[in-house]
Amino acid sequence: MDDHEAMEEVRGGPVETVLDVPAFESASDTASRPKPKRAMSFGSLDAGRGVSDDQKDQKAYDALVQCQELHMKKILEELDHGAKESCWIWYIFPTEKAGYCDFDGTRITKKNAVELCNNESTASDWRKCLEKICDLLEAQDKRPPDHVLPRIDHGRVGHFIKFWKNYSESPEWMQAICNRLDTFKFPSSSTCAELLAPLANGPVRRAAETC
């Protein structure tokens, strides 16, 4: 399968990629639309427009909830085939920074993360997705665990684990998921060279910053 979307790297943080498969529609525009050459986070879009940090945080959180509502059933169906095949890592492993190629700029904060765990419309399916990924990883029991999640996504998973394990309001079910994931030693930071290695024989459009 060819690599399609841009690789991403945060300062000392994770790297993500999207394979050449049908991407999920953006929650902000479910109709087809041309993709910009460079995706911008909400912080970039709102810079200098008098939008407060709280408003930016709320907009990013609302977008995350909407994307989870829109995509999680499809994600669960996809995982029934045994592995991640399309573009959704940001919605299932949210961190405090939006993904570079996440056109909706979804992210959480320490203030609203607990709301996501208790959100009536999404929490149950989100938990199912995470537990399904754990089940698949444990069934294969391979390291590095790139048989279920592409290696280029491992940095984000590592940051996800770090955030939720240390989050004081993380519920027991989330702590249990993080403990299961942590046995696979996902890195919370990776070098470009390490993560480019599996893609050496495929086209890579660009490396950029994300989390």
Residue pairs with C-beta under 8 A, 6 or more apart in sequence:
1 19
1 20
1 21
2 19
2 20
2 202
2 203
3 17
3 18
3 19
3 20
3 199
3 202
3 203
3 204
3 205
4 18
4 19
4 20
4 21
5 17
5 18
5 19
5 23
5 87
5 101
5 205
6 17
6 18
6 100
6 101
6 205
6 206
6 207
6 208
7 15
7 16
7 17
7 152
7 195
7 196
7 199
7 204
7 205
7 206
7 207
7 208
8 14
8 15
8 16
8 17
8 99
8 100
8 101
8 207
8 208
8 209
8 210
9 15
9 155
9 190
9 192
9 195
9 207
9 208
9 209
9 210
10 97
10 155
10 159
10 209
10 210
10 211
11 209
12 189
13 97
13 155
13 156
13 159
13 188
13 189
13 210
13 211
14 153
14 154
14 155
14 156
14 157
14 158
14 159
14 187
14 188
14 189
14 190
14 210
14 211
15 152
15 153
15 155
15 156
15 190
15 192
15 195
15 207
15 210
16 89
16 90
16 99
16 100
16 101
16 152
16 153
16 155
16 156
16 210
17 150
17 152
17 153
17 199
17 204
18 86
18 87
18 101
19 85
19 86
19 87
19 150
21 85
21 86
21 87
22 86
23 86
23 87
24 67
24 70
24 71
24 74
24 86
24 87
24 88
25 31
25 70
26 33
26 67
26 103
26 104
27 63
27 66
27 67
27 69
27 70
27 104
28 63
28 66
28 103
28 104
30 70
35 103
36 103
38 208
39 100
39 101
39 102
39 103
40 105
41 60
41 97
41 98
41 100
41 102
41 105
41 107
42 56
42 59
42 60
42 63
42 98
42 105
43 56
43 105
45 105
46 55
46 56
46 59
57 107
57 109
57 111
57 112
58 112
59 105
60 98
60 105
60 106
60 107
60 108
61 106
61 107
61 108
61 109
61 112
61 115
61 116
63 104
63 105
63 106
64 90
64 91
64 94
64 104
64 106
64 107
64 108
64 116
65 116
65 119
65 121
65 122
66 104
67 90
67 91
67 104
67 106
68 91
68 122
68 125
68 126
69 121
69 122
71 88
71 91
72 91
72 92
72 122
72 125
72 126
72 128
72 129
73 125
75 88
75 91
75 92
75 129
76 125
76 128
76 129
76 132
78 84
78 85
78 86
79 129
79 132
79 133
79 136
82 136
82 148
83 136
83 147
83 148
83 149
84 133
84 148
84 149
84 150
84 153
87 101
89 99
89 149
89 153
89 156
89 157
90 98
90 99
90 102
90 106
90 107
90 156
91 106
92 126
92 129
92 130
92 133
93 153
93 156
93 157
93 160
94 106
94 107
94 108
94 113
94 116
94 160
95 107
95 108
95 156
95 159
95 160
95 163
95 211
96 107
96 108
96 109
96 110
96 163
96 211
97 107
97 210
97 211
98 105
98 106
98 107
98 210
98 211
99 106
99 156
99 210
99 211
100 208
100 209
100 210
101 210
102 210
108 116
110 167
113 163
113 164
113 167
113 169
113 170
114 167
114 169
114 170
116 122
116 123
116 126
117 123
117 169
117 170
117 171
117 174
118 171
127 173
127 174
127 177
130 174
130 177
131 177
133 148
133 149
133 181
134 177
134 180
134 181
136 148
137 145
137 148
137 149
137 180
137 181
137 184
138 180
140 147
140 148
143 184
143 185
144 151
144 154
144 184
145 154
145 184
145 186
146 154
146 198
149 157
150 198
151 195
151 198
152 195
152 198
152 199
154 186
154 187
154 190
154 195
155 186
155 187
155 188
155 189
155 190
155 195
156 210
156 211
157 181
157 186
158 186
158 187
158 188
158 189
159 188
159 211
160 178
160 181
161 178
161 181
161 182
161 186
161 188
162 188
164 170
164 174
164 175
164 177
164 178
165 175
165 178
165 179
165 182
170 178
192 207
196 204
196 207
